[in-house]
Amino acid sequence: MNTDSEQSSTPLNSSGRLSHVDSDGEAHMVDVGDKNSSFRRATATSTITLNKEAYLSVVKNTASKGSVLTVAKIAGIQAAKQTSSLIPLCHQINLNKVEIMFKFSENHDDRTSTTTKSALDNNTSSQNSVELNKEYPAKFRLQITCKVSCHDKTGVEMEALVGASIAALTVYDMCKAVDKTAVIGDTRLLYKEGGKSGMFSAE
């Protein structure tokens, strides 16, 4: 549970209300017409836990549907650009850049070894270069990070969250033939900067 001091350090907005709720308690779209455009950036993450077979198919790029990371990357970028169509009260934003990154995590006996892969730059063969431990761990995770930036009147936190979420869902779709038990979780905002509320970091 947050303490009062922790709650007061993260105000809802300058008036102490949820920004998408008006004085009558009704949902509404925030008017950003009088705001000045400024640089905004946000980073969000989502994680999918896979079984061994599905995990290896992603790492070795042998999934029956094709390159899991390439498709997930494209889906995440596309989703971030369509956030205002998916989340009702979000504004349309001209994004400068959307970046999707992946990190494999193999957890065994409370020890974790990780291999980080940045978003693929038209080099799908690099997926096969990941080195794995000879003894595979019990838990296999793929962490997806989405970074979004823009120069606009409102922030891109939702774009980052949507990008990470849809990329994770795409991994599930690509792997569900061999792992219907895959679990998506730990979807959260890691960082944001810009705008009236300034910087936020979950670290």
VOGU-3710 file (C-alpha; in Angstrom, 3 decimals, decimal comma):
1> mntdseqsst> 0,000/0,000/0,000  1,245/3,489/-0,843  1,803/5,905/2,014  0,227/9,354/2,026  3,586/10,874/1,116  3,958/8,513/-1,832  0,464/9,310/-3,037  1,012/13,052/-2,764  4,214/12,821/-4,823  2,241/11,573/-7,837
11> plnssgrlsh> -0,785/13,899/-8,185  -3,556/13,008/-10,618  -3,276/16,476/-12,160  -3,032/20,090/-11,045  -6,669/20,088/-9,879  -6,393/16,772/-8,024  -8,831/14,992/-10,362  -8,497/12,284/-12,955  -7,844/14,168/-16,190  -10,456/12,228/-18,177
21> vdsdgeahmv> -13,265/12,895/-15,677  -15,051/16,264/-15,690  -16,502/18,180/-12,718  -19,752/16,214/-13,032  -17,964/12,872/-12,890  -18,495/12,159/-16,587  -15,811/10,848/-18,909  -14,537/13,367/-21,431  -11,629/13,981/-23,795  -9,091/16,459/-22,468
31> dvgdknssfr> -8,853/19,680/-24,462  -5,190/20,181/-25,382  -5,813/23,060/-27,775  -4,140/25,673/-25,581  -1,084/23,556/-24,796  2,281/24,149/-26,412  3,914/21,306/-28,303  7,016/19,919/-26,644  9,235/16,856/-26,759  7,678/13,789/-25,140
41> ratatstitl> 9,108/10,318/-24,566  7,834/7,160/-22,866  9,009/3,587/-22,319  6,797/0,639/-21,391  7,306/-3,082/-21,025  5,377/-6,348/-21,168  6,557/-9,913/-20,551  5,410/-13,250/-21,937  6,367/-16,527/-20,249  6,606/-19,501/-22,609
51> nkeaylsvvk> 7,189/-23,210/-22,361  10,500/-24,629/-23,518  9,359/-25,610/-26,993  7,827/-22,240/-27,788  10,752/-20,348/-26,285  13,268/-22,224/-28,394  11,188/-21,699/-31,524  11,405/-17,950/-30,939  15,115/-17,946/-30,108  16,080/-20,198/-33,020
61> ntaskgsvlt> 13,578/-18,626/-35,431  11,894/-21,953/-36,218  8,229/-21,106/-35,472  5,853/-22,494/-38,078  4,340/-19,056/-38,760  7,734/-17,472/-39,430  9,881/-14,922/-37,638  8,150/-14,268/-34,303  10,267/-11,250/-33,382  9,919/-9,581/-36,769
71> vakiagiqaa> 6,127/-9,910/-36,769  5,871/-8,814/-33,122  8,057/-5,796/-33,824  5,902/-4,683/-36,753  2,703/-5,303/-34,777  3,968/-3,250/-31,841  4,950/-0,319/-34,036  1,666/-0,444/-35,919  -0,332/-0,645/-32,682  1,451/2,339/-31,133
81> kqtssliplc> 0,496/4,400/-34,182  -3,154/3,308/-33,811  -3,508/3,973/-30,080  -6,137/6,682/-30,476  -8,313/4,194/-32,380  -7,999/1,608/-29,599  -8,178/3,735/-26,429  -11,289/5,957/-26,668  -10,085/9,181/-25,039  -6,543/9,255/-26,413
91> hqinlnkvei> -5,543/11,961/-28,873  -4,101/11,356/-32,303  -0,372/12,021/-32,066  2,251/12,399/-34,770  4,924/10,051/-33,487  8,597/10,667/-34,192  9,726/7,123/-33,521  8,579/3,771/-32,138  11,213/1,238/-31,098  10,582/-2,360/-30,012
101> mfkfsenhdd> 13,266/-4,326/-28,165  13,404/-7,904/-26,883  15,227/-9,587/-24,023  15,284/-13,335/-23,436  15,411/-14,467/-19,814  16,178/-18,032/-18,703  15,587/-18,608/-15,002  17,034/-21,700/-13,316  17,655/-22,400/-9,614  17,124/-18,725/-8,792
111> rtstttksal> 19,876/-17,798/-11,237  19,018/-15,806/-14,331  20,967/-15,523/-17,553  19,775/-13,020/-20,109  20,485/-12,305/-23,726  19,400/-8,924/-25,018  18,272/-8,426/-28,591  17,476/-4,965/-29,917  14,707/-4,538/-32,453  15,676/-6,297/-35,662
121> dnntssqnsv> 17,156/-4,081/-38,355  16,253/-6,124/-41,424  18,600/-8,877/-40,303  16,458/-11,871/-39,418  19,430/-14,215/-39,584  20,754/-12,615/-36,402  18,005/-14,404/-34,464  19,932/-17,636/-34,871  23,036/-16,175/-33,252  21,638/-16,245/-29,707
131> elnkeypakf> 23,669/-18,536/-27,490  21,737/-20,643/-24,983  22,798/-22,549/-21,921  23,202/-26,294/-22,511  20,863/-26,959/-19,596  17,614/-25,119/-20,154  15,882/-23,513/-17,161  12,361/-24,115/-15,908  11,079/-20,643/-16,802  11,485/-19,003/-20,177
141> rlqitckvsc> 10,542/-15,354/-20,565  10,604/-12,820/-23,345  10,539/-9,207/-22,168  9,283/-6,683/-24,689  10,146/-3,003/-24,348  8,508/-0,253/-26,391  10,003/3,246/-26,608  8,006/6,060/-28,190  8,828/9,710/-28,795  7,043/12,686/-30,303
151> hdktgvemea> 6,882/16,486/-30,363  3,265/17,206/-29,533  0,783/18,601/-27,016  0,247/15,416/-25,021  2,314/12,468/-23,855  2,941/9,055/-25,379  2,616/6,797/-22,322  -0,383/4,995/-23,791  1,343/4,560/-27,135  4,265/2,849/-25,398
161> lvgasiaalt> 1,949/0,622/-23,338  -0,148/-0,337/-26,352  2,949/-1,087/-28,419  4,402/-3,387/-25,759  1,044/-5,087/-25,137  0,248/-5,808/-28,775  3,778/-7,059/-29,420  3,318/-9,519/-26,538  -0,075/-10,618/-27,853  1,484/-11,144/-31,261
171> vydmckavdk> 4,140/-13,405/-29,753  1,309/-15,408/-28,187  -0,466/-15,683/-31,536  2,709/-16,811/-33,260  3,417/-19,440/-30,571  -0,023/-20,649/-29,518  0,189/-23,752/-31,712  2,841/-25,147/-29,358  2,025/-23,249/-26,142  -1,523/-22,234/-25,297
181> tavigdtrll> -0,484/-21,830/-21,644  1,809/-18,849/-22,332  1,232/-16,037/-19,829  1,422/-12,311/-20,561  2,071/-10,064/-17,576  4,019/-7,265/-15,912  2,788/-4,703/-18,420  3,726/-1,306/-17,044  5,135/2,140/-17,709  8,857/2,359/-17,029
191> ykeggksgmf> 9,639/5,956/-17,918  8,153/9,153/-19,283  9,378/12,682/-19,775  7,959/15,928/-21,023  4,774/17,848/-20,387  3,449/19,548/-17,275  3,916/16,495/-15,032  7,590/16,263/-15,965  9,614/13,076/-15,614  8,518/9,748/-14,152
201> sae> 10,695/6,685/-13,612  9,558/3,362/-12,154  13,121/2,539/-11,094
//
